[in-house]
Amino acid sequence: MRHGADPWVGDLCGHRTALHYAAMSGSAACIAALLTDAPAHQLTRNGVKYVNVRSVTGLVPLHYAVACNHIGALKELLKHGPCLT
């Protein structure tokens, strides 16, 4: 991301970002990297924080962490909240 990758880019089938996938996989380390290594200007877009980026179905990464029962990922996401604002 420091070299220009856009963390907001989503997949073609549901507009899920790397943060959604990190939450689904339970990787607290990936979540931390995505939310701390990104340049500050990439963490907010149109008034929305990256931690709250929504998929096509309206789900944020926090939803995926809860649904997959990934407590470590959930805790890491909540460090960067507030979520669901």
SVG drawing of the C-alpha trace seen along z (x, -y; Angstrom):
<svg xmlns="http://www.w3.org/2000/svg" viewBox="-27 -13 33 32">
<polyline fill="none" stroke="black" stroke-width="0.4" points="0.0,0.0 2.9,-2.3 3.7,-1.9 0.2,-2.9 -2.0,0.2 -5.6,-0.8 -7.0,1.1 -10.5,0.1 -10.5,2.3 -13.0,5.1 -13.4,8.4 -15.7,8.8 -18.3,11.0 -19.1,9.0 -16.8,6.0 -15.1,7.6 -11.7,6.0 -8.5,7.4 -9.8,6.3 -12.9,8.4 -10.8,11.4 -8.4,10.9 -11.5,10.8 -12.9,14.0 -9.6,15.8 -9.1,14.7 -5.8,13.0 -5.4,10.4 -1.8,9.7 -3.2,9.0 -5.9,6.7 -3.3,4.9 -1.0,4.5 -3.9,3.2 -5.0,0.7 -1.6,-0.5 0.6,-0.3 -1.7,-2.1 -1.0,-5.8 -3.4,-8.0 -5.1,-9.3 -6.1,-5.8 -7.9,-5.1 -10.9,-7.3 -12.9,-7.8 -15.9,-10.0 -16.3,-10.2 -16.2,-6.4 -13.4,-4.8 -11.7,-1.8 -12.5,0.4 -16.2,-0.2 -15.9,0.5 -19.0,2.4 -19.4,5.3 -22.2,5.4 -24.4,7.0 -23.7,4.2 -21.4,6.2 -18.3,4.7 -15.2,6.8 -16.5,6.9 -19.5,8.9 -17.3,11.5 -15.1,11.8 -18.1,12.4 -19.8,14.8 -16.6,16.8 -16.0,16.7 -12.6,15.2 -12.1,13.5 -8.6,12.3 -9.7,10.6 -12.6,9.1 -10.5,7.6 -8.1,6.2 -10.9,4.6 -12.3,3.0 -8.9,1.4 -9.4,-0.6 -13.1,-1.5 -15.5,-2.7 -17.0,-0.2 -20.5,-0.4 -20.8,-4.2"/>
</svg>
